[in-house]
Amino acid sequence: MLTGYCFENLFKGLAAARKMDVEKTCGARGGHGISVYGSKLMELTPENRWFLERAEEFAVWAGKYAAPRDSPAFVDAEKKQKRSMRFDDVVLGDELIARIESQILTAMAEST
């Protein structure tokens, strides 16, 4: 859950650094849709996207509740095994954080 929130804040920071409307750009799934707006803000590898989709499930509901409010979300998460973490997720997360940080710093430098 906290990993999902971390990426949520990083992407919102990137949108803000680029002077974008953060609420409009990062509004998917109540603001927790990191795989959706992450893809809008930067190019993601399929592996990055899958990592974010899984972290998103924990940020939206799996980190807090036994089941989501709607059954389609639960069925989708079960079919795609989204409520899972892999051994290499730490490395994927660290690499993605570094890429986002670099883009935030670039956007901030360009705006000054």
Backbone as ProteinMPNN parsed JSONL, in Angstrom:
{"seq_chain_A": "MLTGYCFENLFKGLAAARKMDVEKTCGARGGHGISVYGSKLMELTPENRWFLERAEEFAVWAGKYAAPRDSPAFVDAEKKQKRSMRFDDVVLGDELIARIESQILTAMAEST", "coords_chain_A": {"N_chain_A": [[0.83, -1.176, 0.0], [1.889, 1.254, 0.846], [3.936, 1.519, -0.996], [2.506, 1.937, -3.349], [1.332, 4.407, -2.691], [3.641, 5.935, -2.541], [4.499, 6.039, -5.242], [2.279, 7.296, -6.287], [2.494, 9.873, -5.148], [4.975, 10.638, -6.252], [4.391, 10.706, -9.019], [2.411, 12.666, -9.028], [3.937, 14.794, -8.163], [5.635, 15.006, -10.367], [3.787, 15.77, -12.343], [3.042, 18.261, -11.265], [5.522, 19.584, -11.347], [5.789, 19.833, -14.046], [3.947, 21.716, -14.505], [1.29, 20.973, -14.866], [-2.246, 20.368, -14.618], [-2.76, 18.888, -11.776], [-4.864, 17.554, -10.453], [-6.613, 16.96, -12.565], [-4.936, 15.526, -14.333], [-4.01, 13.41, -12.756], [-6.199, 11.92, -11.773], [-7.319, 9.375, -11.935], [-9.003, 6.524, -10.68], [-9.775, 7.626, -8.189], [-7.542, 9.137, -7.615], [-5.615, 7.306, -7.081], [-4.838, 5.833, -9.261], [-2.234, 4.919, -10.396], [-1.027, 3.412, -12.486], [-2.401, 4.227, -14.701], [-2.198, 7.132, -14.899], [0.527, 7.327, -14.657], [1.444, 6.27, -17.035], [0.594, 8.272, -18.727], [2.261, 10.331, -18.064], [4.891, 9.554, -18.471], [7.059, 7.446, -20.42], [6.569, 4.047, -20.058], [7.915, 0.845, -19.438], [6.661, -2.427, -20.315], [7.068, -4.056, -18.1], [7.395, -2.154, -16.025], [4.85, -1.051, -16.059], [3.255, -3.259, -15.316], [4.234, -3.678, -12.727], [3.348, -1.258, -11.546], [0.58, -1.561, -11.868], [0.075, -3.651, -10.089], [0.95, -2.511, -7.656], [-0.876, -0.473, -7.537], [-3.301, -1.811, -7.018], [-2.96, -2.488, -4.327], [-2.789, 0.069, -3.225], [-5.327, 1.085, -3.766], [-7.205, -0.752, -2.626], [-6.387, -3.357, -1.667], [-4.424, -3.195, 0.304], [-5.784, -2.366, 2.489], [-8.303, -3.561, 2.832], [-10.148, -6.684, 2.952], [-11.474, -7.309, 0.658], [-12.453, -5.649, -2.402], [-14.843, -2.941, -2.937], [-16.417, -3.421, -5.154], [-17.323, -6.272, -7.039], [-16.271, -6.809, -9.704], [-13.697, -5.627, -9.671], [-12.372, -7.225, -7.824], [-12.492, -9.752, -9.083], [-11.008, -9.218, -11.41], [-8.505, -8.617, -10.253], [-7.896, -11.089, -9.12], [-7.848, -12.821, -11.369], [-5.719, -11.76, -12.85], [-3.73, -11.887, -11.031], [-3.013, -9.653, -9.439], [-2.72, -8.944, -6.79], [-0.103, -9.448, -5.745], [3.387, -9.725, -5.09], [6.644, -9.571, -6.474], [9.937, -11.045, -6.473], [11.813, -9.377, -7.745], [10.695, -6.867, -7.55], [11.612, -4.825, -5.865], [13.952, -3.909, -7.084], [12.875, -3.065, -9.555], [11.161, -1.037, -8.619], [13.011, 0.754, -7.43], [14.498, 1.533, -9.705], [12.508, 2.773, -11.226], [11.743, 4.875, -9.533], [14.11, 6.396, -9.609], [14.087, 7.188, -12.318], [11.732, 8.742, -12.414], [12.376, 10.735, -10.567], [14.528, 11.956, -11.903], [13.163, 13.038, -14.093], [11.482, 14.839, -12.801], [13.358, 16.654, -11.731], [14.467, 17.625, -14.114], [12.2, 18.865, -15.264], [11.755, 20.853, -13.348], [14.095, 22.346, -13.594], [13.808, 23.316, -16.175], [11.683, 25.028, -15.865], [12.609, 27.206, -14.551]], "CA_chain_A": [[0.0, 0.0, 0.0], [2.762, 2.426, 0.931], [4.65, 1.623, -2.276], [1.564, 2.58, -4.264], [1.23, 5.824, -2.31], [4.919, 6.562, -2.906], [4.466, 6.348, -6.669], [1.221, 8.284, -6.47], [3.062, 11.188, -4.839], [6.011, 10.958, -7.23], [3.755, 11.099, -10.277], [1.753, 13.957, -8.818], [5.032, 15.763, -8.147], [6.075, 15.193, -11.75], [2.758, 16.581, -13.012], [3.158, 19.63, -10.742], [6.765, 20.165, -11.865], [5.536, 20.158, -15.459], [2.899, 22.747, -14.488], [0.05, 20.371, -15.353], [-3.336, 20.32, -13.648], [-2.526, 17.611, -11.092], [-6.142, 16.892, -10.195], [-7.139, 16.445, -13.827], [-3.993, 14.567, -14.887], [-3.802, 12.268, -11.859], [-7.462, 11.662, -11.09], [-7.831, 8.019, -12.136], [-9.283, 5.68, -9.503], [-9.775, 8.433, -6.977], [-6.197, 9.65, -7.391], [-4.697, 6.191, -6.836], [-4.634, 5.086, -10.505], [-0.853, 5.197, -10.815], [-0.67, 2.802, -13.773], [-3.064, 5.012, -15.739], [-1.582, 8.438, -15.136], [1.971, 7.137, -14.845], [1.633, 6.086, -18.482], [0.372, 9.563, -19.377], [3.332, 11.254, -17.71], [6.197, 9.106, -18.947], [7.07, 6.155, -21.101], [6.773, 2.933, -19.133], [8.101, -0.47, -20.032], [5.597, -3.334, -19.876], [7.405, -4.507, -16.743], [7.062, -1.041, -15.129], [3.382, -0.926, -16.014], [2.745, -4.385, -14.522], [4.599, -3.348, -11.344], [2.443, -0.201, -11.086], [-0.775, -2.113, -11.762], [-0.006, -4.419, -8.846], [1.043, -1.567, -6.532], [-2.144, 0.266, -7.541], [-4.321, -2.614, -6.33], [-2.745, -2.347, -2.882], [-3.109, 1.456, -2.851], [-6.773, 1.307, -3.863], [-8.006, -1.522, -1.673], [-5.838, -4.602, -1.117], [-3.628, -2.921, 1.495], [-6.655, -1.943, 3.59], [-9.517, -4.361, 2.989], [-10.072, -8.075, 2.478], [-12.033, -7.344, -0.693], [-12.878, -4.325, -2.855], [-16.275, -2.644, -2.85], [-17.145, -4.012, -6.279], [-16.824, -7.603, -7.383], [-15.418, -6.86, -10.895], [-12.309, -5.311, -9.306], [-11.813, -8.409, -7.175], [-12.334, -10.794, -10.102], [-9.874, -8.804, -12.24], [-7.273, -8.77, -9.463], [-7.637, -12.517, -8.965], [-7.489, -13.392, -12.67], [-4.408, -11.262, -13.27], [-2.83, -12.023, -9.876], [-2.506, -8.317, -9.133], [-2.395, -8.829, -5.367], [1.114, -10.238, -5.549], [4.649, -9.013, -5.245], [7.683, -10.46, -6.998], [11.265, -10.875, -5.886], [12.528, -8.264, -8.372], [9.948, -5.614, -7.436], [12.434, -3.788, -5.211], [14.826, -3.353, -8.121], [12.003, -2.324, -10.477], [10.725, 0.176, -7.933], [14.15, 1.675, -7.301], [14.814, 2.081, -11.027], [11.43, 3.678, -11.628], [11.88, 6.073, -8.691], [15.23, 7.185, -10.147], [13.637, 7.798, -13.576], [10.764, 9.808, -12.118], [13.13, 11.82, -9.924], [15.275, 12.639, -12.96], [12.228, 13.832, -14.901], [11.036, 15.962, -11.963], [14.455, 17.632, -11.684], [14.546, 18.239, -15.455], [11.059, 19.763, -15.413], [11.971, 21.999, -12.473], [15.17, 23.155, -14.182], [13.27, 23.971, -17.369], [10.702, 26.052, -15.515], [13.252, 28.38, -13.917]], "C_chain_A": [[0.884, 1.253, 0.0], [3.579, 2.616, -0.345], [3.761, 2.31, -3.31], [1.435, 4.062, -3.976], [2.502, 6.582, -2.672], [4.901, 6.968, -4.377], [3.374, 7.353, -7.002], [1.778, 9.688, -6.237], [4.159, 11.589, -5.814], [5.402, 11.42, -8.554], [3.032, 12.435, -10.146], [2.797, 15.073, -8.757], [5.548, 16.043, -9.546], [5.068, 16.04, -12.522], [2.853, 18.034, -12.568], [4.407, 20.311, -11.285], [6.622, 20.56, -13.329], [4.419, 21.186, -15.618], [1.592, 22.248, -15.112], [-0.999, 20.458, -14.248], [-3.287, 18.937, -12.984], [-3.829, 16.853, -10.881], [-6.708, 16.25, -11.463], [-6.242, 15.329, -14.375], [-3.937, 13.28, -14.067], [-5.069, 11.884, -11.104], [-7.996, 10.249, -11.201], [-7.943, 7.257, -10.816], [-9.165, 6.469, -8.206], [-8.4, 8.989, -6.63], [-5.169, 8.557, -7.178], [-4.336, 5.418, -8.098], [-3.273, 5.283, -11.124], [-0.469, 4.56, -12.143], [-1.266, 3.601, -14.93], [-2.328, 6.324, -15.966], [-0.068, 8.374, -15.187], [2.3, 7.005, -16.317], [1.426, 7.387, -19.253], [1.565, 10.502, -19.177], [4.7, 10.842, -18.242], [6.064, 7.764, -19.643], [7.407, 5.069, -20.09], [7.0, 1.646, -19.913], [6.923, -1.346, -19.607], [5.824, -3.836, -18.447], [7.07, -3.429, -15.715], [5.551, -0.926, -14.956], [2.776, -2.038, -15.154], [3.044, -4.161, -13.036], [3.621, -2.316, -10.776], [1.004, -0.698, -10.961], [-0.938, -2.888, -10.454], [0.067, -3.504, -7.626], [-0.247, -0.769, -6.399], [-3.24, -0.51, -6.811], [-4.181, -2.497, -4.818], [-3.099, -0.942, -2.412], [-4.616, 1.69, -2.829], [-7.528, 0.529, -2.799], [-7.267, -2.671, -0.995], [-4.974, -4.391, 0.121], [-4.481, -2.601, 2.706], [-7.794, -2.909, 3.877], [-9.306, -5.779, 2.475], [-10.577, -8.202, 1.045], [-12.446, -5.933, -1.097], [-14.382, -4.148, -2.73], [-17.068, -3.252, -4.004], [-16.489, -5.318, -6.713], [-15.995, -7.637, -8.668], [-13.946, -6.544, -10.587], [-11.632, -6.512, -8.665], [-11.536, -9.516, -8.194], [-11.136, -10.478, -10.994], [-8.549, -9.008, -11.512], [-6.901, -10.234, -9.303], [-7.171, -13.147, -10.276], [-6.067, -13.021, -13.07], [-3.361, -11.339, -12.166], [-2.178, -10.69, -9.512], [-2.148, -8.141, -7.661], [-1.193, -9.711, -5.047], [2.327, -9.334, -5.716], [5.687, -10.037, -5.698], [9.02, -10.116, -6.365], [11.981, -9.651, -6.446], [11.793, -6.927, -8.29], [10.758, -4.497, -6.781], [13.335, -3.119, -6.239], [14.012, -2.535, -9.118], [11.56, -1.003, -9.868], [11.831, 1.198, -7.82], [14.499, 2.326, -8.639], [13.758, 3.09, -11.473], [11.456, 4.971, -10.816], [12.978, 6.977, -9.244], [14.829, 7.877, -11.445], [12.672, 8.945, -13.332], [11.48, 10.999, -11.502], [13.899, 12.63, -10.962], [14.356, 13.535, -13.786], [11.683, 15.018, -14.104], [12.107, 17.048, -11.951], [14.617, 18.358, -13.023], [13.417, 19.245, -15.636], [11.23, 21.009, -14.551], [13.035, 22.926, -13.04], [14.667, 23.929, -15.396], [12.311, 25.1, -17.038], [11.331, 27.271, -14.841], [13.937, 29.253, -14.926]], "O_chain_A": [[0.645, 2.192, -0.759], [3.881, 3.746, -0.729], [4.225, 3.17, -4.06], [1.429, 4.883, -4.893], [2.44, 7.746, -3.066], [5.243, 8.1, -4.72], [3.536, 8.171, -7.908], [1.553, 10.589, -7.045], [4.265, 12.762, -6.17], [5.848, 12.409, -9.137], [3.051, 13.244, -11.074], [2.558, 16.176, -9.249], [5.864, 17.185, -9.879], [5.458, 16.932, -13.275], [2.756, 18.942, -13.393], [4.363, 21.487, -11.646], [7.257, 21.508, -13.792], [3.998, 21.487, -16.735], [0.885, 22.994, -15.79], [-0.66, 20.607, -13.074], [-3.723, 17.944, -13.567], [-3.89, 15.644, -11.107], [-7.219, 15.131, -11.428], [-6.742, 14.3, -14.831], [-3.83, 12.188, -14.625], [-5.01, 11.559, -9.918], [-9.034, 9.943, -10.614], [-7.069, 7.35, -9.954], [-8.531, 6.025, -7.249], [-8.127, 9.28, -5.465], [-3.973, 8.841, -7.102], [-3.597, 4.436, -8.02], [-3.164, 5.76, -12.254], [0.35, 5.125, -12.868], [-0.692, 3.641, -16.018], [-1.883, 6.608, -17.078], [0.564, 9.29, -15.714], [3.295, 7.547, -16.797], [2.019, 7.581, -20.314], [1.84, 11.359, -20.016], [5.57, 11.69, -18.442], [5.079, 7.046, -19.47], [8.397, 5.158, -19.363], [6.348, 1.398, -20.927], [6.251, -1.028, -18.625], [4.873, -4.016, -17.685], [6.527, -3.734, -14.653], [5.048, -0.73, -13.85], [1.878, -1.779, -14.352], [2.196, -4.429, -12.185], [3.124, -2.476, -9.662], [0.289, -0.297, -10.043], [-1.972, -2.788, -9.793], [-0.675, -3.698, -6.664], [-0.665, -0.429, -5.293], [-4.023, 0.079, -6.066], [-5.182, -2.415, -4.107], [-3.648, -0.773, -1.323], [-5.122, 2.412, -1.969], [-8.402, 1.085, -2.134], [-7.52, -2.929, 0.181], [-4.805, -5.318, 0.914], [-3.977, -2.565, 3.829], [-8.208, -3.063, 5.026], [-8.409, -6.04, 1.673], [-10.158, -9.094, 0.308], [-12.756, -5.108, -0.238], [-15.105, -5.103, -2.447], [-18.249, -3.564, -3.854], [-15.265, -5.441, -6.746], [-15.065, -8.44, -8.736], [-13.05, -7.14, -11.185], [-10.461, -6.787, -8.927], [-10.476, -10.14, -8.169], [-10.338, -11.364, -11.3], [-7.588, -9.514, -12.09], [-5.722, -10.585, -9.346], [-6.21, -13.916, -10.291], [-5.309, -13.855, -13.565], [-2.226, -10.901, -12.354], [-0.967, -10.605, -9.307], [-1.347, -7.269, -7.324], [-1.259, -10.597, -4.196], [2.277, -8.313, -6.402], [5.613, -11.214, -5.348], [9.204, -9.038, -5.799], [12.682, -8.956, -5.711], [12.228, -5.951, -8.901], [10.585, -3.329, -7.13], [13.462, -1.894, -6.255], [14.413, -1.431, -9.486], [11.583, 0.032, -10.534], [11.617, 2.381, -8.085], [14.763, 3.526, -8.699], [14.087, 4.136, -12.032], [11.214, 6.048, -11.361], [12.795, 8.191, -9.336], [15.19, 9.034, -11.658], [12.775, 9.997, -13.963], [11.22, 12.144, -11.873], [13.915, 13.859, -10.902], [14.724, 14.656, -14.137], [11.448, 16.086, -14.669], [11.802, 18.226, -12.137], [14.874, 19.561, -13.056], [13.649, 20.358, -16.108], [10.884, 22.108, -14.983], [12.899, 24.147, -12.977], [15.063, 25.074, -15.613], [12.141, 26.027, -17.83], [10.645, 28.262, -14.591], [14.522, 30.274, -14.563]]}, "name": "protein", "num_of_chains": 1, "seq": "MLTGYCFENLFKGLAAARKMDVEKTCGARGGHGISVYGSKLMELTPENRWFLERAEEFAVWAGKYAAPRDSPAFVDAEKKQKRSMRFDDVVLGDELIARIESQILTAMAEST"}
